[in-house]
Amino acid sequence: MRISFFLPFFMAFTVYPAIADPLSAVDWLSKSLETPQNVAPDEPLVGVSIETIETTNLSNVQKDTVGLLPSQISGIPSIFWGDSSVNRLAAFIRNAPTNQIPEITALWRRIILAEIDPPIGMTKKNTLLLARLDTLLTAGDLDPAEALLKAADPNNPQLFRRWFDVSILTQRADNACKRMVSTPNFAPTLQARIFCLARAGDWSTAAVTLYTGKALGTFSNDEALLLGMFLDPEMFEETTEPPIPEIITPLTFVMREALALPRPTQSLPLAFLHMDLQNKAGWKQRISSAERLVRERAIPSATLLDLYLEGKPSASGGVWDRVAAVQALNKALDSGNDEKLSDALIKAHQSLAPLGLLGALSDWYAPALENRTLTAQGKSIGFKLAVLNPNTTDLALNLASSNQIDRFVASILTERFDAPAKGNLQQAILNALTGLSPKTVLHQTVDDGRLGEAVLSALTLLHDGPTTDVSDVEVALSVLAYGGFKAEAKRIATQLLLLGKSV
């Protein structure tokens, strides 16, 4: 039945070779979320039934203030933004660095998810909310992004575009598609509307919409071919597959995945990796995707641990070495043999540290090292893991050795600051945390009531993590401590000292 809709149209398709240019996370966000698109025609397309458009009253909620964490939980004061420029704050948020040490990532995330009073002079353009959402999407943090969107009510095209992309990438597209079908002017693209019509089982309307859109020049040949294959794969079994586009939007990615078409050779944006965790991808692919997402704290670290323990490694090298190391550590913990535990801890550290996964290893195993008698090297690694875990500070102090770096880190944890600094970085940290650093314009920004701007500026100074210039480290930590974030400054300082190139 469906072939009768497609056959006259697709016989004239031309197929082009694949494009292999680099794929960027910024590209897909820009292409899919930020480019204005006229997708709802002024007049209904010929042969396409357009349902009555629902009108939705805009919520009285100030969308820029919507958050998931109240102040008493986030630790972010409600007056955080003060009278800072909305556009300036949004620029900081949009440029939040990825692949950071755990505490920097955690503080960024708390700020982005917090309920905060709007800055003085804010507009109704949802500027801060959109910046926060796009930062979450860039980091692959889809569940909080979806929750923010629902709390704000995605009742305008800008918010709906983001909700639609999150929904299809998490395979929870039913509600977004229902709203799109009933409110066509919310559709981010005509392709999206066709996708939702097909999901709803309205194949004939989807086919005619595709035919008419192609006739009007809405789609390229490759885009139309992909849509046609998605609607009726059997018809195109002998057709050369559409090439990989230079920029893959979430919808294009989802349709290509459904058709088992090749992926780009470049790394996918983090947000796309959630589809690998839906138990359809192979074990190795799910592990690799989870590792990238856990490193960005976009999914719980327990998800990766469960994957590591799921089965027996089928080979050696790469992913399988990490699986074997974690499984060996898990087994050693239950063995009661502390020497075996120390050896397994060393191997797990060697496997996971180069990927920046020590924070996850700390989540999983630091508490279990309590009351274990480790070898000297095992204690050294256990100390590092205990420092990384905010719930095992006492354990860290017990595992600290007499070497200079351990004593200095311990002095930060206890806030005694009684260990002498060695080297420029330690001295900069000591100055910042004890109030000896000179005041800067960012300290004045705090005094002027623009705490949020000062904190975001400080975090931005730390964008190079452990390789950040020492003077920038001192200013950033000093400003954080001065602005009431001393506990966070301490954790950042210890992580800068201990992680180094292992992040």
C-alpha positions in Angstrom: 0.0 0.0 0.0 2.7 2.5 1.0 4.7 2.0 -2.3 1.9 3.7 -4.2 2.7 6.9 -2.4 6.5 6.7 -2.9 7.1 5.1 -6.3 6.4 8.0 -8.7 8.5 10.3 -6.6 11.6 8.3 -5.7 12.4 6.7 -9.1 14.4 9.9 -10.1 16.7 9.9 -7.0 20.4 10.6 -7.4 22.8 9.3 -4.9 26.1 11.0 -3.9 29.3 9.8 -2.2 29.6 10.0 1.6 31.0 13.1 3.2 33.7 12.6 5.8 34.4 16.0 7.2 34.8 16.4 11.0 31.7 16.2 13.1 31.4 18.8 15.9 29.0 18.9 18.9 28.7 22.6 18.4 27.7 22.1 14.8 24.8 19.8 15.6 23.5 22.1 18.3 23.8 25.1 16.1 22.2 23.4 13.1 19.4 21.6 15.0 18.6 24.0 17.8 19.7 27.6 17.0 19.0 28.1 13.3 15.6 29.7 12.8 13.5 27.5 10.5 10.2 28.2 8.8 8.5 24.9 8.9 4.8 25.6 9.2 3.5 26.7 5.8 1.1 29.6 5.7 -1.3 27.5 3.7 -1.8 23.7 4.1 0.2 21.6 1.7 -1.9 20.1 -1.0 -3.2 16.7 0.0 -2.0 17.0 3.6 -4.5 17.2 6.5 -3.5 19.8 9.0 -5.1 19.4 12.4 -6.7 22.4 14.1 -3.9 24.3 15.7 -4.1 24.5 19.5 -3.3 27.7 21.2 -1.4 27.4 24.4 -1.4 30.2 27.0 2.2 31.0 28.0 2.9 30.1 31.6 3.2 32.8 34.2 6.4 31.1 35.3 9.5 33.2 34.5 11.3 30.5 32.5 14.8 31.8 33.2 14.2 31.1 36.9 13.1 27.5 36.5 15.4 25.0 38.1 15.5 21.5 39.5 17.4 22.3 42.7 16.2 24.8 45.3 18.7 26.9 47.1 18.8 24.8 50.3 19.9 21.8 48.2 22.1 23.4 45.5 23.8 25.8 47.9 23.4 28.5 45.3 21.8 31.6 46.8 18.7 32.8 45.1 20.2 36.3 44.5 23.2 34.7 42.8 22.8 36.7 39.5 22.3 40.1 41.1 22.2 42.8 38.4 24.6 41.1 35.9 23.9 41.3 32.2 21.7 38.5 31.0 23.7 38.2 27.8 27.0 38.1 29.6 25.8 35.4 32.0 24.5 33.4 29.0 27.8 33.7 27.2 29.7 32.3 30.2 27.2 29.4 30.5 27.3 28.5 26.8 31.1 28.4 27.0 31.2 26.1 30.0 34.2 23.7 29.4 33.7 20.0 29.1 36.0 17.2 30.2 36.9 18.9 33.5 38.0 17.5 36.9 35.0 16.2 38.8 34.4 19.1 41.2 34.5 21.8 38.4 31.9 19.8 36.4 29.8 19.3 39.5 29.7 23.0 40.4 28.9 24.0 36.9 26.1 21.5 36.9 24.7 22.7 40.2 24.6 26.3 38.9 22.9 25.3 35.7 20.2 23.2 37.5 19.6 25.6 40.4 16.5 27.7 41.0 17.9 31.3 40.9 16.1 34.6 40.9 16.4 36.3 37.5 19.0 39.0 37.1 17.8 42.5 37.3 16.8 43.8 33.8 16.1 40.3 32.4 13.9 40.0 29.3 11.3 37.5 28.3 13.5 35.8 25.7 14.4 32.9 27.9 18.1 33.7 27.3 19.5 32.0 30.4 17.2 29.0 30.2 18.2 28.4 26.6 21.9 28.7 27.4 21.6 26.3 30.3 19.7 23.8 28.2 22.2 23.9 25.4 25.1 23.5 27.8 23.4 20.3 29.2 22.8 19.0 25.7 26.4 19.7 24.7 27.5 17.7 27.8 25.1 14.9 26.9 23.1 15.4 30.2 19.7 14.7 28.7 17.6 13.7 31.7 18.1 17.0 33.5 17.6 18.9 30.3 14.3 17.1 29.8 13.3 17.8 33.3 14.1 21.5 33.0 12.1 21.7 29.7 9.1 20.1 31.3 9.3 22.4 34.4 9.5 25.4 32.1 6.7 24.1 29.7 8.1 23.9 26.1 5.3 26.0 24.8 7.2 28.0 22.2 9.2 26.9 19.1 12.7 27.5 20.6 12.0 25.3 23.7 10.0 22.8 21.7 12.9 22.2 19.3 15.1 21.2 22.3 12.4 19.1 23.8 11.9 17.2 20.6 15.6 16.5 20.2 15.9 15.3 23.8 12.8 13.2 23.4 13.9 11.3 20.3 17.5 10.8 21.6 16.1 9.2 24.8 13.4 7.3 22.8 10.6 9.1 24.7 9.2 11.0 21.8 5.5 10.2 22.2 4.4 13.3 24.1 6.5 15.6 21.9 5.2 14.1 18.8 1.6 14.4 20.0 2.0 18.1 20.6 3.8 18.6 17.3 1.0 16.8 15.3 -1.6 18.9 17.0 0.4 22.2 16.8 2.3 22.1 13.5 4.0 25.5 14.1 6.0 23.9 16.9 7.7 21.5 14.4 11.4 22.3 14.2 11.4 21.0 10.6 9.0 19.4 8.2 11.2 16.3 8.5 10.3 16.2 12.2 6.6 16.4 11.4 6.9 13.5 8.9 8.7 11.5 11.6 6.0 12.1 14.1 3.2 11.3 11.6 4.9 8.0 10.9 5.2 7.2 14.6 1.5 7.9 15.0 0.8 5.4 12.2 -0.5 8.1 9.8 1.6 6.7 6.9 -0.5 8.3 4.1 -0.2 11.8 5.5 3.5 11.3 6.1 4.0 10.1 2.5 2.1 13.0 0.9 3.8 15.5 3.2 7.2 14.1 2.0 6.1 14.2 -1.6 4.9 17.7 -1.4 7.9 18.9 0.6 10.2 17.5 -2.0 8.2 19.1 -4.8 8.5 22.5 -3.1 12.2 22.1 -2.6 12.0 21.7 1.2 14.3 18.7 1.2 17.4 17.7 -0.7 17.4 14.4 -2.6 19.5 12.8 0.2 17.2 14.1 2.9 14.1 12.9 1.0 15.7 9.5 0.4 16.4 9.0 4.1 12.9 10.0 5.0 11.5 7.6 2.3 13.6 4.7 3.6 12.5 5.4 7.1 8.9 5.3 6.1 9.2 2.2 3.9 12.6 0.4 4.2 11.5 -2.5 2.1 10.9 -0.4 -1.0 14.5 0.8 -0.9 16.3 -2.5 -0.3 18.1 -2.2 -3.6 18.8 1.5 -3.4 22.2 2.9 -2.6 22.1 4.3 1.0 22.1 8.0 1.5 25.6 9.5 2.3 26.5 10.5 5.8 25.8 14.2 6.0 28.4 16.7 7.0 26.3 17.7 10.0 24.0 15.1 11.6 21.0 16.4 13.5 19.4 14.3 16.2 16.5 13.4 13.9 18.9 12.3 11.0 20.9 10.3 13.5 17.8 8.5 14.9 16.5 7.7 11.5 19.9 6.4 10.3 20.2 4.3 13.5 16.7 2.8 12.9 17.9 1.8 9.4 21.2 0.5 10.6 23.1 2.9 8.3 26.8 3.6 9.0 27.8 6.2 11.5 30.4 8.9 10.9 34.0 7.8 11.6 34.4 10.8 13.9 33.3 10.8 17.5 29.6 11.5 17.9 28.3 14.3 20.1 27.8 13.1 23.7 24.0 13.5 23.5 23.7 10.9 20.7 25.4 8.2 22.8 22.3 7.7 25.0 20.8 5.6 22.2 23.7 3.1 22.7 22.6 2.5 26.3 19.1 1.3 25.3 20.3 -2.4 25.2 20.3 -2.5 21.4 24.0 -1.8 20.8 26.7 -4.4 21.4 28.3 -4.6 24.9 31.6 -3.0 23.8 29.8 -0.1 22.2 27.6 0.5 25.2 30.7 0.5 27.4 32.5 3.0 25.2 29.5 5.3 25.1 29.0 5.0 28.9 32.6 5.8 29.5 32.3 9.1 27.6 29.1 10.1 29.3 30.3 9.2 32.8 33.5 11.2 32.3 31.2 14.2 31.8 29.0 13.2 34.7 26.1 13.0 32.3 24.9 9.6 33.6 25.3 8.0 37.0 28.7 6.3 37.3 26.8 3.1 38.5 25.6 2.7 35.0 29.2 2.1 33.8 30.0 -0.2 36.7 27.0 -2.4 35.8 28.2 -2.6 32.2 31.8 -3.5 33.3 30.4 -6.4 35.4 27.8 -7.5 32.8 29.8 -10.4 31.2 33.2 -11.9 30.5 35.6 -9.9 28.4 35.9 -11.6 25.0 39.3 -10.3 24.1 42.2 -8.2 25.5 43.2 -4.6 25.0 41.3 -1.3 25.1 37.8 -1.7 26.6 38.3 -5.3 27.5 41.4 -4.5 29.7 39.3 -2.0 31.6 36.5 -4.6 32.0 39.0 -7.2 33.3 40.6 -4.7 35.7 37.3 -3.7 37.3 36.0 -7.2 37.5 39.3 -8.3 39.2 39.0 -5.4 41.6 35.4 -6.3 42.4 36.5 -9.9 43.0 39.5 -8.9 45.2 37.3 -6.8 47.5 35.3 -9.9 48.3 38.3 -12.2 48.7 39.5 -10.8 52.0 43.0 -10.8 50.7 44.4 -7.2 51.0 47.5 -7.9 49.0 45.4 -9.1 46.1 43.1 -6.0 46.6 46.2 -3.7 46.4 47.3 -5.3 43.2 43.9 -5.1 41.7 43.5 -1.5 42.8 46.8 -0.6 41.0 45.7 -2.3 37.8 42.3 -0.6 37.8 44.0 2.8 38.4 46.3 2.1 35.5 43.4 1.2 33.2 40.9 4.0 34.1 43.1 7.0 34.9 44.1 7.7 31.3 40.4 8.0 30.4 39.6 10.4 33.2 37.5 7.8 35.0 39.2 8.0 38.5 36.1 9.9 39.8 34.0 6.9 38.8 36.4 4.5 40.4 36.3 6.6 43.5 32.5 6.5 43.5 32.5 2.7 43.3 35.2 1.6 45.6 36.6 4.3 47.9 34.1 3.6 50.7 35.0 -0.1 50.5 38.6 0.6 51.3 37.8 1.3 54.9 39.6 -1.0 57.4 41.7 -2.6 54.7 45.4 -3.0 55.1 46.9 -2.0 51.7 50.4 -2.1 50.4 52.3 1.2 50.1 51.3 1.6 46.4 47.8 0.5 47.1 47.5 3.0 49.9 48.7 5.8 47.6 46.0 5.0 45.1 43.4 4.5 47.8 44.3 7.9 49.2 43.7 9.5 45.8 40.3 7.8 45.5 39.3 8.8 49.0 40.2 12.4 48.4 38.1 12.4 45.2 35.0 11.1 47.1 33.4 13.8 49.3 32.1 11.1 51.6 35.4 9.5 52.5 37.5 12.4 53.9 38.3 10.6 57.1 39.5 7.6 55.1 41.7 9.9 53.1 43.3 11.2 56.2 43.9 7.7 57.5 45.5 6.6 54.2 47.7 9.7 53.8 51.4 8.9 53.8 54.2 11.0 55.1 55.2 12.3 51.7 54.9 16.0 51.0 52.0 16.0 48.6 49.8 13.8 50.9 50.6 16.0 53.9 49.7 19.1 51.9 46.5 17.7 50.6 45.6 16.5 54.1 46.2 20.0 55.5 43.7 21.4 52.9 41.1 18.7 53.8 41.4 19.6 57.6 41.7 23.3 56.9 44.7 23.5 59.2 46.9 24.6 56.3 49.9 23.6 58.4 51.9 21.9 55.8 54.4 24.1 54.0 53.8 24.6 50.3 56.3 23.2 47.7 56.3 24.8 44.3 54.3 27.6 42.7 51.0 25.7 42.4 50.9 24.7 46.0 51.8 28.2 47.1 49.1 29.6 44.9 46.5 27.2 46.4 47.7 28.1 49.9 47.4 31.8 49.3 44.0 31.5 47.8 42.5 29.3 50.6 44.0 31.3 53.4 43.0 34.7 52.2 46.5 35.9 51.3 45.8 36.4 47.6 45.6 40.0 46.4 42.1 41.3 45.6 41.2 41.5 41.9 38.4 42.9 39.8 36.5 39.6 40.4 36.5 40.1 44.1 35.1 43.5 43.5 32.4 41.9 41.3 31.4 39.8 44.4 31.3 43.0 46.5 29.1 44.7 43.9 26.4 42.0 44.2 27.2 40.1 41.1 28.3 36.8 42.7 27.2 34.6 39.9 29.2 36.5 37.3 32.3 36.3 39.5 31.9 32.5 40.1 31.4 31.8 36.4 34.4 33.9 35.6 36.5 32.0 38.2 35.4 28.6 36.8 36.2 29.8 33.3 39.7 30.7 34.4 40.1 27.0 35.3 39.1 25.7 31.9 42.5 24.0 31.4 42.1 22.0 34.5 45.4 20.8 36.0 47.3 22.6 33.3 45.8 26.0 34.1 48.3 28.8 34.6 49.2 29.0 38.3 48.2 32.7 38.6 44.8 31.9 37.2 44.4 29.0 39.6 45.2 31.4 42.5 42.7 34.0 41.3 39.9 31.5 40.6 40.2 29.6 44.0 40.5 32.9 45.9 37.3 34.3 44.3 35.4 31.1 44.9 36.4 31.1 48.6 35.7 34.8 48.9 32.3 34.3 47.4 31.2 31.6 49.9 32.3 28.5 47.9 35.3 27.6 50.0 34.4 23.9 50.3 34.2 23.7 46.5 37.5 25.6 46.2 39.2 23.1 48.5 37.9 20.1 46.5 39.0 21.7 43.3 42.4 22.4 44.8 43.0 18.8 45.9 41.8 17.5 42.5 44.1 19.8 40.7 47.0 18.5 42.8 46.2 14.8 42.6 44.8 14.3 39.1 47.2 16.0 36.9 47.4 14.5 33.4 45.2 11.5 34.5 42.0 13.6 34.0 
